[in-house]
Amino acid sequence: MSEKSKFSGCPATGIGSMPGGDAREAAKTVTGSFADGQGMPYLAELPARGPGADMIGRSVGLLVEMYGHVEPSGWRISDRPGRDTRRARSWLGEDLDALEEFTQGYEGLLKVQAVGPWTLAAALELRGGEAMLADAGACRDLAGSLAEGLRAHLAEVRRRMPGASVVLQLDEPSLTAVLLGRIRSASGYRTYRAVDRQIVEATLRDVLAAAGEDGTTLVHSCAPEVPVALLRRAGADGVSLDFSLLTEREEEAIGEAVEGGTQLFLGVVPSTDAATGALSDPGGSVMGVRTLWRRLGLNPGTLAESVTITPSCGLAGASPAYARIALAHSARAARSLADNPE
C-alpha cells in the first residue's frame, strides 16, 4: 500500500495558528472550513493570547520534567513549573475542550501541531542565556522530553476524539538554519555551529516516532530550502512548505518525494489580509502546482491525491475574517486541482 493513502481524504488543511483569542471561535472555524470531506481540521494555536499560547510556549507546556519561563529575550529553561508553564498547559486544555466540542462524532484525519526538537532547541535558552542548541546533551534531553510529552498529548487527543485518526505535525521553521549554522548566539555577534545532519535526522526520527507505529506524521517549515530528503529519511509521511519559496534546485527532491509516496502540503494561499484580492480564483491559486507537475514529468492523475493545499504559513497575523476566507479558499483550490489536474 502506498504511503500517501495515509492522507486520503485530505485535500486541504491549515498550518496551525489562528488569529484572536477565542478558542471556541477558532475551533468552530477550523472544523467548519473542512467539514464534509473538504479537508483536515486541526487543533488551533492562538498566540495573540500571549506567552504560553505562542508556538514555543505551547510546546514548552508539553515537555515532561522540563519547564520554562519567559524572560525579556524569550523562553528560558526553569527548574520547576512556574506561572508561564501553567498558563501554557491551561490554554492547551481550553483549546482541546473547544475542539472536542466541535468534533463530536467526527471520523477522519485530525491534526495537532508542536514545535520540532531543533527549532525548540534554537529558541529555548539555557540558564546562562545561550540557546540549548549550544549544548548537545541539552538537545538530547530536550528531544526525549518532547517525545514523551507528545506521546501523552496524542493519547489525550485520541481519548477525547475517539473517532479521529490523529496526525502529528512538527513545526521546524529553524531547521535549515540549524543545519547550515545560521542560528545567531545571544549576543548576535556569532552563530552556533551547524549540527551534523545525521544527528538532526536521528533526533527527528525519534520525536516523530512518538506518533506510534501506525501514526501519521508530517513536518512543516515556511522557511526557504526545506531539507525534503532528510525529512523523508527521518520518517515523515508528509512535508509541508511555502510553495512560493521553492527553487528549481529543490525540484528533484520534490519529484522523488512524490514518487516515493510522501504527501506534499503546499502553501499556495497567502496567509495575511494584504492578499484578499488574490483569492478570487481558486484555479489560479494552484496553477503553479500544475506547472510544477508538468515540469517534473509526473502523472497529472496523481496530483490531487499527492498534494494537500494549505495557506503559506500560519494565520495568526490575519484578521479573523480573512482566516476564514483563506481556509475556505484552500478547500476550493484543492477541489479545482482535483477537478482539473491538467
Residue pairs with C-beta under 8 A, 6 or more apart in sequence:
2 261
3 237
3 260
3 261
3 262
3 263
4 261
4 262
4 263
4 305
4 306
6 216
6 237
6 263
7 40
7 109
7 167
7 216
7 237
7 238
7 263
7 308
8 305
9 37
9 108
9 109
10 39
10 40
10 109
10 263
10 308
11 37
11 38
11 39
11 304
11 308
11 309
11 331
11 334
11 335
11 337
11 338
12 34
12 38
12 39
12 40
12 308
12 309
12 310
12 327
12 330
12 331
12 333
12 334
13 34
13 39
13 40
13 41
13 42
13 111
13 265
13 308
13 310
13 330
14 30
14 33
14 42
14 44
14 310
14 311
14 314
14 315
14 326
14 327
14 330
15 113
15 171
15 220
15 222
15 240
15 267
15 271
15 310
15 311
15 313
15 314
15 315
16 42
16 43
16 44
16 45
16 55
16 113
16 169
16 171
16 220
16 314
17 44
17 45
17 46
17 47
17 55
17 314
17 315
17 316
18 26
18 29
18 30
18 44
18 45
18 46
18 314
18 315
18 316
18 320
18 323
19 46
19 48
19 315
19 316
19 317
19 318
19 319
19 320
19 323
20 26
20 46
20 48
20 320
21 46
21 48
21 49
21 53
22 46
23 44
23 46
23 91
23 94
23 95
23 97
23 98
24 98
24 101
24 102
25 320
26 44
26 46
26 95
26 98
27 44
27 95
27 98
27 99
27 101
27 102
28 98
28 102
29 44
29 320
29 323
29 324
29 327
30 41
30 42
30 44
30 99
30 327
31 41
31 99
31 102
31 103
31 106
32 102
33 39
33 41
33 324
33 327
33 328
33 330
33 331
34 40
34 41
34 327
34 331
37 108
38 331
38 334
38 335
39 308
39 327
39 330
39 331
39 334
40 108
40 109
40 110
40 111
40 167
40 308
41 99
41 103
41 106
41 110
41 111
42 110
42 111
42 112
42 113
42 169
43 95
43 96
43 99
43 110
43 111
43 112
43 113
43 157
44 95
44 99
45 53
45 54
45 55
45 58
45 95
45 113
45 314
45 316
46 53
46 91
46 95
46 316
47 53
47 54
47 55
47 316
48 316
49 91
51 57
51 70
51 75
51 84
51 87
51 88
52 58
52 61
52 70
52 84
52 85
52 87
52 88
52 90
52 91
53 87
53 88
53 91
55 113
55 115
55 171
55 314
56 74
56 75
56 115
56 120
56 123
56 124
57 68
57 70
57 75
57 84
57 87
57 88
58 88
58 91
58 92
58 114
58 115
59 114
59 115
59 120
59 146
60 67
60 68
60 75
60 84
60 85
60 88
60 120
60 124
61 85
61 88
61 89
61 91
61 92
62 92
62 114
62 146
62 149
62 150
62 152
62 153
63 142
63 145
63 146
63 149
64 145
64 148
64 149
64 152
65 145
66 77
66 141
66 142
66 145
67 77
67 78
67 79
67 80
67 81
67 82
67 85
68 75
68 76
68 77
68 78
68 84
68 85
68 124
69 75
69 76
69 78
69 82
69 83
69 84
69 85
70 76
70 84
71 125
73 125
73 129
73 186
74 123
74 124
74 125
75 84
75 123
75 124
75 125
76 124
76 125
76 126
76 127
76 129
77 124
77 125
77 126
77 127
77 132
78 85
96 156
96 157
96 160
99 160
99 161
100 160
100 161
103 110
103 161
103 164
105 163
106 161
106 163
106 164
107 163
107 164
108 163
108 164
108 165
109 164
109 165
109 167
109 216
110 157
110 161
110 164
110 165
110 166
110 167
111 166
111 167
111 168
111 169
112 153
112 154
112 157
112 166
112 167
112 168
112 169
113 169
113 170
113 171
113 220
114 146
114 150
114 153
114 168
114 169
114 170
114 171
115 123
115 170
115 171
115 172
116 170
116 171
116 172
116 175
116 204
116 207
116 219
117 139
117 142
117 143
117 146
117 170
117 203
117 204
117 207
118 133
118 139
118 172
118 174
118 175
118 178
118 195
118 200
118 203
118 204
119 171
119 172
119 173
119 174
119 175
119 178
120 132
120 142
120 146
121 131
121 132
121 133
121 138
121 139
121 142
121 143
121 178
122 131
122 132
122 133
122 174
122 177
122 178
122 183
122 192
123 131
123 174
124 131
124 132
124 142
125 131
125 132
125 186
126 132
126 134
126 135
126 138
129 186
130 185
130 186
131 183
131 185
131 186
131 192
132 138
132 139
132 142
133 139
133 178
133 183
133 192
133 195
134 185
134 192
136 199
139 195
139 203
140 203
143 203
143 206
143 207
144 206
146 207
146 210
147 206
147 207
147 209
147 210
148 210
150 168
150 207
150 210
150 211
151 210
151 212
154 166
154 168
154 210
154 211
154 212
154 215
157 164
157 166
158 164
158 166
165 216
166 211
166 215
166 216
167 211
167 215
167 216
167 217
167 218
168 208
168 210
168 211
168 215
168 216
168 217
168 218
169 217
169 218
169 219
169 220
169 240
170 204
170 207
170 208
170 217
170 218
170 219
170 220
170 236
171 219
171 220
171 221
172 204
172 219
172 220
172 221
173 220
173 221
173 222
173 223
174 183
174 223
175 200
175 219
175 221
175 223
175 226
175 227
176 182
176 221
176 223
176 224
176 225
176 226
176 227
177 183
177 223
178 192
178 194
178 195
178 200
179 194
179 195
179 197
179 200
179 227
179 230
180 194
180 225
181 191
181 192
181 193
181 194
182 191
183 191
183 192
184 190
184 191
184 192
185 191
185 192
197 230
200 230
201 230
201 233
201 234
202 234
204 219
204 230
204 231
204 234
204 235
204 236
205 233
205 234
205 235
208 217
208 219
208 234
208 235
208 236
209 235
211 217
216 237
216 238
217 235
217 236
217 237
217 238
218 236
218 237
218 238
218 239
218 240
218 263
218 265
219 231
219 234
219 236
219 238
219 239
219 240
220 239
220 240
220 241
220 265
221 240
221 241
222 241
222 242
222 245
222 267
222 312
222 313
222 314
223 242
223 245
224 245
224 247
225 247
225 250
226 239
226 241
226 245
226 250
228 239
228 241
228 250
228 253
228 254
228 257
228 262
229 253
229 256
229 257
231 239
232 239
232 257
232 260
232 262
236 262
237 262
237 263
238 262
238 263
238 264
238 265
238 308
239 257
239 262
239 263
239 264
239 265
240 264
240 265
240 266
240 267
240 308
240 310
241 264
241 265
241 266
241 267
242 267
242 312
242 313
243 266
243 267
243 268
243 288
243 289
243 312
244 267
244 268
244 312
246 254
246 292
251 292
251 295
251 296
254 264
254 292
254 296
255 296
255 297
255 298
257 264
258 264
258 296
258 298
258 302
258 306
259 298
263 306
263 307
263 308
264 306
264 307
264 308
265 307
265 308
265 310
266 289
266 307
266 308
266 309
266 310
267 310
267 311
267 312
267 313
268 285
268 286
268 288
268 289
268 309
268 310
268 312
268 330
268 333
269 279
269 285
269 309
269 310
269 311
269 312
269 326
269 329
269 330
269 333
270 278
270 279
270 311
270 312
270 326
271 311
271 312
271 313
271 314
271 315
271 317
271 318
271 326
272 317
272 318
272 322
273 318
273 319
273 322
276 322
276 325
278 285
279 285
279 325
279 326
279 329
282 329
282 332
282 333
282 335
282 336
283 333
283 336
283 340
285 309
285 329
285 333
285 336
286 309
286 333
286 334
286 336
286 337
289 303
289 307
289 337
290 300
290 303
290 337
290 341
290 342
293 300
293 303
293 341
294 300
298 306
300 341
300 342
301 341
303 337
303 338
303 341
304 334
304 337
304 338
304 341
307 334
307 337
308 334
309 330
309 331
309 333
309 334
309 337
310 330
311 326
311 327
311 330
315 322
315 323
315 326
315 327
318 326
